[in-house]
Each structure stands twice: as structure tokens, then as C-alpha cells.
Amino acid sequence: MILIGGKSPAAALFIGGSNQDVTDIQLSESIMTDRNEVTHHYTHGGLLAAIRAGLEQLGKTPQSVTVDDLGPVEEFHIGGRVASEIFLDQLALSANDHVLDVGCALGGTSRFVASRYASHIFGIDLTKEYIDTGRSLCAWVGLEHLITLEQGSATSLPCADATFDKSYMLHVGMNIADKNLLATEVSRVLKPGGKFGIYDIMRIGPGDLSFPVPWATTKNTSFVASSDDYKLALDNAGFDIVSERNRHNFALDFFDKLKANSLLANGPPALGTHILMGATAPEKVQNIVENLTEGRLAPIELIAQKRKC
């Protein structure tokens, strides 16, 4: 049962609870429903075993696997590791930085950042299986001393104010309805002057979206917004926009190469994001390509900086 301010929903109705109490309860229940649907969408059920099986096909073991070996399965966003490198270089990460990975999934980008820049990473994600799997993968590649992964929500971060030097998220905002709350929470935990990088799929044109897609089975948990919506939320939360880049053509090229490689190999690779998407992976990929081709969506990079005063 959800408790708001010490009162259950029934108590709010029968002991003089205000209309606002009831509204807050209904909103909280709606948020919890959304979160449950999101975690259900992403939960695999046997993810670590599936990754281990893929590694065996490649002749690798948990003792011999590297961050680069895991890249194809754990960089769950358009462009994979290539996109991560181009995007993250804009944040000027360093070994002195404490970095927040919002919606870290398996922690693939966290491991890349730790291995490339030696930054300290705190990653948070709603899906327990992702966090459990990610912790195992960190141990496999010997990076658990630089990375902490925790289950939790991006709109209620379990972190003190001004904890982090930098933050980023890759293909996360599509599952978060309240972009204002997201931006406010990230701003709260960032130090003044800290950078926040966003690489999300955003709305660029009209039209109903085709489902399922990699981030949602139905429209119920898809909260795609325009870059203007993101920028307004960031501005309200105390950020200035440093740069913006539409990666639409990059995305189409990425999927063309993905298709060509699959045809050449007569099937998907031993390790790839199809493992995360499960049996509906072909349909999800087909629909995201359709949404991109029809000009409804595009992956867009936004780099923002928290104001110093």
C-alpha cells in the first residue's frame, strides 16, 4: 500500500484528508503503475545466463571478457559504443569526476566511462535485473571499485545535493513522463557548473508512433517529447543549453549497417541488444526504423550546464 504523508488512501478520505491529499495519492499511484510497467517491459528473467551463453559462443569467459567484448549487448541505445564515445567526449570527463549515470540499465556506459576516463560512477535504474546483472559484469571486468549501481528512480534520486561533477543519460527520458521533475532532480545533485548530457529519442514530427519499440511495449509507458520540451525543463531547473545535435541521419545509417551485418552473418550476433529485447526484438527494431524513416522521431544530443548562481 502506498503511504503519502503517513496516511493511506482510505485514511485520507475518512479522517479529513484534503482534496490535494487525494490528488497526490492518485498521482503517486499513477507513477508507481508507470514504473511497474516500465520494469516489466525491461525484465528479461535470465539475462546474465543469456549473456554468459553469448560469451561462450565467442570463446570468452567471465575471467577473460573485456569491456569492449560486452559493448554490443550493454550499450542499449542507437549507435551503441560509437554513439557513446562521440556523446560522452563532449562532457570532458576525467579521473577526478564523480559522475551520475541516469537510467544506467546494465551499466554498460558506466563501465565504458570508468575504463576510458577512470571516473567514479554512480548508476541508477528502475529494473532490478539490470542492476543485479550489471554488478556481476562490473566484477567480471574488474571495475567494481569505480562503479556503484543501485536500483531506484531518476525522479527521486537517493543522493545528497551537489554530489556529482557530471551526469548523463542515454535513451532514458522516453520512459519518464515528468521531464521537469527529472531535470530538477539532476540539477539538485549536480554541483554548480556541472554538465548534464542527454542522448534521447525525441519527437521531431507528427504522426502516431508504431509499437512495440525498444523502450515501450505500448504507448502507456512511452513519454517521447520534443527537444523544446527538454530545453524548457532544463531551463526551469537552472541549466543553460551548451549544444544540441540531431542524430537522425546517424541513426538511419546505424540501422542500415545493422541489417547488412545481420544478413551477411545469416542472423544476429552472439552478443547484441536483441538479447535485451527478447523474442520481439525484430518487431521493435522494425518499428523504431519506421518511426525514424517517417520523420516522427530522432535521437538528439543535448549538453546542458548547471548555472553557478
Buried (B, 14 or more C-beta within 10 A) or exposed (E): EEEBEEBBBEBBEEEEBEEEBBEBBEEBEEBEEBBEBBBEBBBBEEBBEBBBEBBEEBEBEBEEBEBEBBBBBBBBBBBBBEBBEBBBEBBEBEEEBBBBBBBBBBBBBBBBBBBBBBBBBBBBBBBEBBBBBBBBBBEBBEBBEBBBBBBBBBBEBEBEEBBBBBBBBBBBBBBBBBBBBBBBBBBBBBBEEBBBBBBBBBBBEEEEBBBBBBBBBEEEBBBBBEBEBBBBBBBEBBBEBBEBBBBBEBBBEBBEEBEEEBEEEEEBBBBBBBBBBBEBBEBBBBBBBBBBEBEBBBBBBBBBBBEEE
